[in-house]
Amino acid sequence: MSAQREMKEKNPWHTPATIIITVIGVIAIVALVTVAVLQNKPLPKKYKYGIVLDAGSSHTALYIYGWPAEKVNDTGRVVQVHSCKVKGPGISSYASAPLNAGESLKVCMLEAKDQVPSKRHQETPLYLGATAGMRLLNIENSTASDGVFQAVSQALQTSPFSFQGARIISGQEEGAFGWVTVNYLDDRLKQGLETTGALDLGGASTQISFVSDNYDGSESPKNSVTFRLYGNDYNLYTHSFLCYGKDQVLRMTLAHQTQSGPATVLDPCFHRGYTAIKNYTVLYDTPCVSDRKPQPAPASFNHTGTGDFQECQRVVRNVFNFTDCKYSRCSFNGVFQPSLQGPFGAFSAYYFVMNFLNLTDTSTPLEDVKKKITNYCATPWEQIKEQYPHIKQKYLAEYCFSGTYIITLLTEGYNFTSENYPNIKFIKKIKDSDAGWTLGYMLNLTNMIPAEAPDKPPLPHGGYVSIVTIIAILLFVLIIFSLRPIWPRCSKRPQII
Ligand SMILES: O=c1ccn([C@@H]2O[C@H](COP(=O)(O)OP(=O)(O)O)[C@@H](O)[C@H]2O)c(=O)[nH]1
């Protein structure tokens, strides 16, 4: 066997010292980056919930809101996760059988039990806020309204949630919390952007709320609500007109037309061909009109439509007092209103009605809006019923009146003009959450909007990890360079072993 000379190239870096330094360096970088990733990683999502029941004059709705537990102070985080419409009328209609009011909530409460994980039930606050229907019942018969609250409270106490009480919310709260909801969902509060005004139309009351440079609360302070949210001060103008929801205004217009106690009323706000027998006692059975009941009055009257928008508007105008005003400017009924400013979101019945009439596009000139309502009102009732077989006839019969009322309220009541009418947006939802007072109410009661801007972490998670990685690599390179004196000499000649 011939002996072979083995020639090997020896890499000068393959010394024990450089290998150890490299291994320790790599381990250190990996450890540092791992700690940065794990330690600063957002926690796994744990949700919290809150439930609000909106006990309106015509119906009750339940809303469930959810938010990541660790982001309590962050805006735009609370979202509507579920809603449920209670079957039957509003709770104020159960004055003579209050237990049924409690009973009516059961189906939606069961849905809520399914929607909220059971381990969160106990800590989930549950609120019931009643609006204008109960305000009116409370004026008319406070014992009956107490009875209704007792019954619904009893029913809600048996739920697994943390029941926080049932109460009438004031018109001012309804207006202000509607405004908070709209601006919270639009992310305007945290960013300190120009706010959106809120227009809410219910069955028994209507609210207008907006911020105006011309209003600091000194003129008519009862219309002022001040907020400090995320470090910004807001001086909100808000007013709630009790009895100016569309159902009560309809009663007021009918009251106006039945002052002499006629047996037949020819109503321009209803379609030609529409006819129904209406009971005088039922019509006048609300504090909005009760003092005007003709005496003596027949038992009923024949309500017959003539379908005429212009005449309807003349009738609707009678419910407004445009003359008395002790302030520098008024909307109507002697109520102060600063000049309109900024964009507006119009929700609840504003949306239902304008959506049905295909009039949510506010770039349509006001004159064309009126023309479209004129045509709708002039369409015979038989044709309307044929055209919309799936819509409840009670709603269907009233859209001519409701559309006329909305346009009259906006333009003659609140003074919207052709110029600023396009600033109104008819909305139902914002980012999947319903526009209305309930979210603002819950945010307020759970202290979810801080007065001051929350402290932000100096860097987002991704940025933090990148910076730690870059610094770790730079340090490693620096260490390697600092060890230059012990670097092995590079030799061009291969070493022969
Ligand atoms: O699909 C619908 C649902 C509701 N409404 C009307 O919208 C109003 C909602 O009023 P709510 O019960 O919220 O009254 P509030 O208590 O706020 O006065 C009532 O006139 C309803 O008849 C409507 O026109 N279309």
The ligand as an ORCA input file, in Angstrom:
! r2SCAN-3c Opt
* xyz 0 1
  O     -89.349     48.929     10.315
  C     -89.737     49.861     11.039
  C     -89.563     49.853     12.445
  C     -90.021     50.948     13.167
  N     -90.642     51.988     12.554
  C     -91.088     53.147     13.347
  O     -89.987     53.784     13.953
  C     -90.367     54.404     15.156
  C     -89.439     53.890     16.236
  O     -89.805     54.387     17.438
  P     -89.348     53.831     18.880
  O     -90.224     52.734     19.309
  O     -87.880     53.587     18.873
  O     -89.771     55.112     19.692
  P     -89.230     56.154     20.775
  O     -89.432     55.532     22.097
  O     -87.786     56.444     20.478
  O     -90.090     57.353     20.579
  C     -91.838     54.038     15.370
  O     -92.637     55.076     14.885
  C     -92.022     52.816     14.486
  O     -93.352     52.685     14.032
  C     -90.785     52.014     11.180
  O     -91.324     52.970     10.621
  N     -90.338     50.940     10.450
*
